[in-house]
Amino acid sequence: MRLIGSVTPKVVGAIARITVYDDAATKRIGDYAEIYNSTDDLIAIIWFDGFGIVRSAIDRGIVLNKGVEGVLVLVLDGELV
C-alpha cells in the first residue's frame, strides 16, 4: 500500500485527520483509510476486503458515546460485531 494523501479538515469537530492508502493492484483510488481525532487517536479504519466489499472498524468508546477507548470493533450492516 502506498500513501496517497492525508487531509486535515479546517472544520472544528471530532475528526482531525484522514489518511488514505492505495493498493496499486486495484482500480480503486483508495483502498484503506485511517481516521484520527483532534488528539491524534485512531478512531476508525475503513477498507475494501478481498471481494471488494467495504468494511469498517470504529473505536468502541465512540460508538457507545463514552470517548476514545482504543479498542476497535467491526461494524457490519450498521451493527457492531
C-alpha positions in Angstrom: 0.0 0.0 0.0 1.2 3.5 -0.7 0.1 6.6 1.0 -2.0 8.7 -1.4 -2.9 11.6 0.9 -3.6 12.9 4.3 -6.2 15.6 4.9 -6.7 17.7 7.9 -10.1 19.4 7.6 -10.4 23.0 8.8 -13.7 22.2 10.4 -13.8 22.3 14.2 -15.1 18.9 15.3 -14.2 15.3 16.2 -12.2 14.4 13.1 -8.8 15.9 12.7 -7.1 13.8 10.0 -8.0 11.3 7.4 -5.1 9.3 5.8 -5.9 7.3 2.7 -3.7 4.5 1.2 -3.9 2.9 -2.3 -3.2 -0.6 -3.4 -1.7 -0.3 -6.9 -3.1 -3.8 -7.7 -6.7 -2.5 -7.7 -8.5 0.1 -9.8 -9.9 2.0 -6.8 -8.3 5.3 -5.9 -8.3 4.5 -2.2 -8.3 1.0 -0.6 -7.7 1.8 3.1 -8.3 4.9 5.2 -7.5 5.8 8.8 -9.5 8.4 10.7 -7.9 10.2 13.7 -9.5 12.6 16.2 -8.0 16.0 17.2 -5.7 14.4 19.8 -4.3 12.0 17.1 -6.1 8.9 18.4 -7.1 6.4 15.8 -10.9 6.3 15.9 -11.8 4.3 12.8 -10.5 2.4 9.8 -12.3 1.7 6.5 -11.1 -0.7 3.9 -12.1 -2.9 1.0 -11.8 -6.7 1.6 -10.7 -9.2 -0.9 -14.1 -9.3 -2.5 -14.4 -5.5 -2.9 -16.8 -5.1 0.0 -16.3 -2.0 2.2 -15.5 -2.9 5.8 -15.1 -0.7 8.8 -14.0 -0.7 12.4 -14.8 2.1 14.8 -13.5 2.8 18.3 -15.9 1.2 20.8 -16.0 4.2 23.0 -17.0 6.5 20.2 -19.9 4.1 19.3 -21.1 4.0 22.9 -20.6 7.7 23.3 -18.0 7.2 26.1 -15.0 8.8 24.5 -12.0 7.0 22.9 -11.2 3.6 24.4 -8.5 2.4 22.0 -10.5 -0.7 21.1 -11.7 -1.0 17.5 -14.9 -3.0 16.9 -16.1 -4.3 13.5 -19.2 -2.8 12.0 -21.3 -4.9 9.6 -24.5 -3.5 8.1 -24.6 -0.8 10.7 -24.3 -3.3 13.6 -21.4 -3.9 15.9 -19.8 -7.3 15.7 
